């Protein structure tokens, strides 16, 4: 009687990676949270790409504090080109505007009036919303508007950081689409400089409009919370309204992850780009037509980049040599496993002698 014993797997040659989490992670994330709030109150919210990257990188270090430093340095190495491109993008937006630029405004006003004027006493939605909702004192919806507006500067970066840590191939796909969206928006700013509602109101094209996207933080006494954002608004390109990349980024992030989320959560996710739309229209930053064009740019981005990826995959497959054929371990059995021996003829049958019957 014998027993069959399965072979044991070989012992690992490398030490196992220590599990993240537990007490160390809680302490590290607590320190990061306190530092973030302190920086937010003293310096301002991280709306600058370099400043936002600093906090995201610090957050990943705190979350994976048990990992070796080479892992954290690899994150910085991959993200430095991303940050530099975002900085160049922000700087180049200003080149689309100069003293002699005459921005488009009348056609944007007319488009919003044609779509919504019949229900808003002939006004554009921005003017109508501020006439019905804007009050001298800060209300709860102003607080929500300020937070939704701020999320534009960190939502895409935070989503990309999570993808980098979880699945780098999807991170690369996310980045390709994101930069295509930014590039097409930037080209449009040069070809079609367009002014937002607050600019049109300042120049007497529509009724009075206040730029109120950051006033909600005053309700908590955090007057310095939006220091960087307010400074960025003063230095931003005033003719970069078409398309609205604020709503385009919001819809882009949601659509990228939508197929990986159960359908019962779809309404909650899709509420984010709708909330961003309300925020931008109510606060005087964009017309509704800017939002719709931004959404169209998102659809174009997914179609164009997806087509380019499929084309590249087919081209790569054509130029990849086929793998050499390998012989099977066991020879193939013939159709007739025991063919007759044709070299030796078969022996003739022998006759059985007959026995005469008795009479």
QUIQUIJO-V120286 format. One record per residue. N is the residue number from 1. RES is the residue in three letters. SS is DSSP state (@ for helix, = for strand, . for the rest). PHI is phi in degrees with one decimal (NA if undefined). PSI is psi in whole degrees, 0 to 359 (NA if undefined). Layout:
# QUIQUIJO-V120286
N:RES:SS:PHI:PSI
N:RES:SS:PHI:PSI
This chain:
# QUIQUIJO-V120286
1:UNK:.:NA:128
2:UNK:.:-126.7:154
3:UNK:.:-116.9:140
4:UNK:.:-96.5:124
5:UNK:.:-111.4:124
6:UNK:.:-67.3:142
7:UNK:.:-68.9:136
8:UNK:.:-78.4:144
9:UNK:.:-64.7:150
10:UNK:.:-65.4:150
11:UNK:.:-68.5:142
12:UNK:.:-63.0:141
13:UNK:.:-85.6:340
14:UNK:.:-111.8:148
15:UNK:.:-66.6:144
16:UNK:.:-63.6:148
17:UNK:.:-71.2:129
18:UNK:.:-64.1:142
19:UNK:.:-72.0:134
20:UNK:.:-78.8:163
21:UNK:.:111.9:189
22:UNK:@:78.1:206
23:UNK:@:-64.0:320
24:UNK:@:-62.2:318
25:UNK:@:-66.5:319
26:UNK:@:-60.7:316
27:UNK:@:-64.7:314
28:UNK:@:-63.4:316
29:UNK:@:-69.2:329
30:UNK:@:-66.6:317
31:UNK:@:-62.1:317
32:UNK:@:-62.3:317
33:UNK:@:-63.1:317
34:UNK:@:-64.5:317
35:UNK:@:-64.2:322
36:UNK:@:-64.2:315
37:UNK:@:-63.3:319
38:UNK:@:-63.4:316
39:UNK:@:-66.2:325
40:UNK:@:-63.2:316
41:UNK:@:-74.0:327
42:UNK:@:-88.6:312
43:UNK:.:-97.2:316
44:UNK:.:131.6:171
45:UNK:.:-67.8:146
46:UNK:.:-76.8:82
47:UNK:.:-99.0:344
48:UNK:.:-79.4:138
49:UNK:@:-57.6:318
50:UNK:@:-67.2:316
51:UNK:@:-65.4:319
52:UNK:@:-65.1:319
53:UNK:@:-61.8:321
54:UNK:@:-58.1:315
55:UNK:@:-72.2:324
56:UNK:@:-66.8:317
57:UNK:@:-62.7:316
58:UNK:@:-61.7:324
59:UNK:@:-65.1:320
60:UNK:@:-67.9:324
61:UNK:@:-64.3:319
62:UNK:@:-67.1:320
63:UNK:@:-68.1:320
64:UNK:.:-108.9:49
65:UNK:.:-66.0:340
66:UNK:.:-82.0:351
67:UNK:.:-81.0:157
68:UNK:.:-69.0:160
69:UNK:@:-65.7:334
70:UNK:@:-62.9:331
71:UNK:@:-67.1:318
72:UNK:@:-69.1:324
73:UNK:@:-69.7:329
74:UNK:@:-65.0:323
75:UNK:@:-60.9:313
76:UNK:@:-63.6:320
77:UNK:@:-61.5:317
78:UNK:@:-72.7:333
79:UNK:@:-94.4:345
80:UNK:@:-59.4:313
81:UNK:@:-59.7:324
82:UNK:@:-62.6:313
83:UNK:@:-64.3:319
84:UNK:@:-63.4:321
85:UNK:@:-66.8:322
86:UNK:@:-67.1:321
87:UNK:@:-64.2:315
88:UNK:@:-62.1:323
89:UNK:@:-63.7:314
90:UNK:@:-62.9:320
91:UNK:@:-70.2:321
92:UNK:@:-70.2:336
93:UNK:@:-60.0:325
94:UNK:@:-69.4:336
95:UNK:@:-69.6:342
96:UNK:.:-74.2:349
97:UNK:.:-123.8:134
98:UNK:.:-146.1:178
99:UNK:.:-60.0:331
100:UNK:.:-90.0:2
101:UNK:.:-73.1:129
102:UNK:.:-108.4:102
103:UNK:.:-74.6:156
104:UNK:=:-77.6:134
105:UNK:.:-144.1:319
106:UNK:@:-61.2:316
107:UNK:@:-68.6:329
108:UNK:@:-69.2:318
109:UNK:@:-62.3:316
110:UNK:@:-63.3:320
111:UNK:@:-62.9:316
112:UNK:@:-68.5:325
113:UNK:@:-66.9:321
114:UNK:@:-66.3:323
115:UNK:@:-78.3:324
116:UNK:@:-128.6:353
117:UNK:@:-61.2:329
118:UNK:@:-63.6:336
119:UNK:@:-107.0:357
120:UNK:.:-129.5:35
121:UNK:.:56.7:36
122:UNK:.:77.0:5
123:UNK:.:-91.6:160
124:UNK:.:-75.4:155
125:UNK:@:-56.6:326
126:UNK:@:-61.2:312
127:UNK:@:-63.5:316
128:UNK:@:-63.0:317
129:UNK:@:-65.5:318
130:UNK:@:-69.9:328
131:UNK:@:-65.6:330
132:UNK:@:-99.3:338
133:UNK:@:-118.4:330
134:UNK:.:-74.0:130
135:UNK:.:-134.8:155
136:UNK:.:-57.7:320
137:UNK:.:-85.8:150
138:UNK:.:-73.8:130
139:UNK:.:-106.6:172
140:UNK:@:-63.0:327
141:UNK:@:-70.9:335
142:UNK:@:-67.0:325
143:UNK:@:-65.3:314
144:UNK:@:-61.5:320
145:UNK:@:-60.3:317
146:UNK:@:-64.5:321
147:UNK:@:-71.3:319
148:UNK:@:-63.9:319
149:UNK:@:-62.7:318
150:UNK:@:-64.2:326
151:UNK:@:-59.6:337
152:UNK:.:-57.4:326
153:UNK:.:-83.0:347
154:UNK:.:-126.8:342
155:UNK:@:-62.6:310
156:UNK:@:-66.5:320
157:UNK:@:-64.2:316
158:UNK:@:-65.3:318
159:UNK:@:-62.4:319
160:UNK:@:-65.5:323
161:UNK:@:-64.3:318
162:UNK:@:-63.8:318
163:UNK:@:-63.1:321
164:UNK:@:-60.9:321
165:UNK:@:-76.3:331
166:UNK:@:-94.5:312
167:UNK:.:-153.4:102
168:UNK:@:-68.8:333
169:UNK:@:-65.5:321
170:UNK:@:-71.7:328
171:UNK:@:-59.4:316
172:UNK:@:-64.1:318
173:UNK:@:-63.7:320
174:UNK:@:-61.2:314
175:UNK:@:-66.1:321
176:UNK:@:-61.3:317
177:UNK:@:-71.1:322
178:UNK:@:-64.1:315
179:UNK:@:-72.3:329
180:UNK:@:-63.2:318
181:UNK:@:-63.1:316
182:UNK:@:-63.0:318
183:UNK:@:-65.8:317
184:UNK:@:-66.8:324
185:UNK:@:-64.9:318
186:UNK:@:-64.8:319
187:UNK:@:-61.8:321
188:UNK:@:-65.3:324
189:UNK:@:-60.8:324
190:UNK:@:-74.9:318
191:UNK:@:-79.0:331
192:UNK:.:-139.6:74
193:UNK:.:-65.7:125
194:UNK:=:-131.6:142
195:UNK:.:-97.0:146
196:UNK:.:-79.2:174
197:UNK:@:-60.1:320
198:UNK:@:-62.9:327
199:UNK:@:-69.5:318
200:UNK:@:-62.9:323
201:UNK:@:-68.8:321
202:UNK:@:-64.0:332
203:UNK:.:-101.6:16
204:UNK:.:74.6:18
205:UNK:.:-84.9:332
206:UNK:.:-136.1:176
207:UNK:.:-68.8:174
208:UNK:.:-58.8:133
209:UNK:.:-135.1:131
210:UNK:.:-99.4:142
211:UNK:.:-89.8:104
212:UNK:.:-124.9:28
213:UNK:.:-72.0:343
214:UNK:.:-119.2:9
215:UNK:@:-75.9:344
216:UNK:@:-64.9:333
217:UNK:@:-69.5:342
218:UNK:@:-67.5:338
219:UNK:@:-63.5:335
220:UNK:@:-102.8:8
221:UNK:.:75.8:13
222:UNK:.:-94.0:70
223:UNK:.:-68.7:336
224:UNK:.:-95.5:3
225:UNK:.:-62.4:326
226:UNK:.:-104.9:28
227:UNK:@:-56.7:310
228:UNK:@:-65.8:322
229:UNK:@:-67.4:317
230:UNK:@:-64.7:319
231:UNK:@:-64.0:321
232:UNK:@:-66.1:324
233:UNK:@:-66.0:322
234:UNK:@:-67.3:327
235:UNK:@:-95.9:1
236:UNK:.:-77.5:169
237:UNK:.:-77.0:116
238:UNK:.:-77.4:358
239:UNK:.:-117.7:33
240:UNK:=:-112.7:48
241:UNK:.:-91.0:337
242:UNK:.:-120.0:115
243:UNK:.:-84.5:171
244:UNK:.:-83.4:103
245:UNK:@:-76.1:343
246:UNK:@:-61.3:307
247:UNK:@:-73.5:331
248:UNK:@:-64.2:316
249:UNK:@:-62.5:318
250:UNK:@:-61.5:313
251:UNK:@:-68.3:323
252:UNK:@:-61.2:313
253:UNK:@:-62.6:317
254:UNK:@:-65.3:313
255:UNK:@:-66.0:327
256:UNK:@:-63.6:325
257:UNK:@:-100.9:357
258:UNK:@:-63.2:320
259:UNK:.:-69.9:344
260:UNK:.:-96.5:6
261:UNK:.:-116.4:142
262:UNK:.:-62.7:148
263:UNK:@:-63.2:334
264:UNK:@:-67.9:343
265:UNK:@:-95.1:355
266:UNK:@:-59.1:315
267:UNK:@:-57.6:323
268:UNK:@:-66.8:317
269:UNK:@:-66.8:316
270:UNK:@:-69.3:344
271:UNK:@:-68.3:337
272:UNK:@:-65.4:307
273:UNK:@:-62.4:330
274:UNK:@:-69.1:320
275:UNK:@:-64.6:323
276:UNK:@:-66.3:323
277:UNK:@:-62.4:312
278:UNK:@:-60.1:317
279:UNK:@:-58.6:313
280:UNK:@:-72.7:322
281:UNK:@:-71.8:315
282:UNK:@:-65.8:321
283:UNK:.:-82.2:359
284:UNK:.:85.8:13
285:UNK:.:-86.8:330
286:UNK:.:-149.9:156
287:UNK:.:-86.2:165
288:UNK:@:-66.2:325
289:UNK:@:-62.7:327
290:UNK:@:-63.0:320
291:UNK:@:-65.5:314
292:UNK:@:-63.3:320
293:UNK:@:-67.2:322
294:UNK:@:-61.5:319
295:UNK:@:-64.6:323
296:UNK:@:-63.4:324
297:UNK:@:-64.8:325
298:UNK:@:-64.3:314
299:UNK:@:-60.5:318
300:UNK:@:-62.6:323
301:UNK:@:-62.9:311
302:UNK:@:-64.1:321
303:UNK:@:-68.5:313
304:UNK:@:-67.8:312
305:UNK:@:-69.8:322
306:UNK:@:-62.4:319
307:UNK:@:-64.4:318
308:UNK:@:-64.1:321
309:UNK:@:-65.9:319
310:UNK:@:-66.9:321
311:UNK:@:-63.1:318
312:UNK:@:-65.7:321
313:UNK:@:-65.0:319
314:UNK:@:-66.5:320
315:UNK:@:-65.5:320
316:UNK:@:-65.2:322
317:UNK:@:-66.9:324
318:UNK:@:-67.4:326
319:UNK:@:-91.3:0
320:UNK:.:-92.0:120
321:UNK:.:-64.8:144
322:UNK:.:-66.2:151
323:UNK:.:-68.4:139
324:UNK:.:-63.3:142
325:UNK:.:-70.3:137
326:UNK:.:-108.1:140
327:UNK:.:-74.3:143
328:UNK:.:-66.1:154
329:UNK:.:-64.5:326
330:UNK:.:-115.9:135
331:UNK:.:-63.1:148
332:UNK:.:-70.1:131
333:UNK:.:-72.3:143
334:UNK:.:-70.1:163
335:UNK:.:-60.8:322
336:UNK:.:-112.1:103
337:UNK:.:-66.8:336
338:UNK:.:-130.4:79
339:UNK:.:-71.7:153
340:UNK:.:-68.1:151
341:UNK:.:-82.1:108
342:UNK:.:-83.2:345
343:UNK:.:-72.5:322
344:UNK:.:-107.9:118
345:UNK:.:-67.5:151
346:UNK:.:-69.6:148
347:UNK:.:-70.8:145
348:UNK:.:-69.3:150
349:UNK:.:-66.3:142
350:UNK:.:-88.7:141
351:UNK:.:-90.3:136
352:UNK:.:-84.8:123
353:UNK:.:-63.3:139
354:UNK:.:-84.2:141
355:UNK:.:-104.5:122
356:UNK:.:-64.0:139
357:UNK:.:-78.1:147
358:UNK:.:-71.5:148
359:UNK:.:-87.8:NA
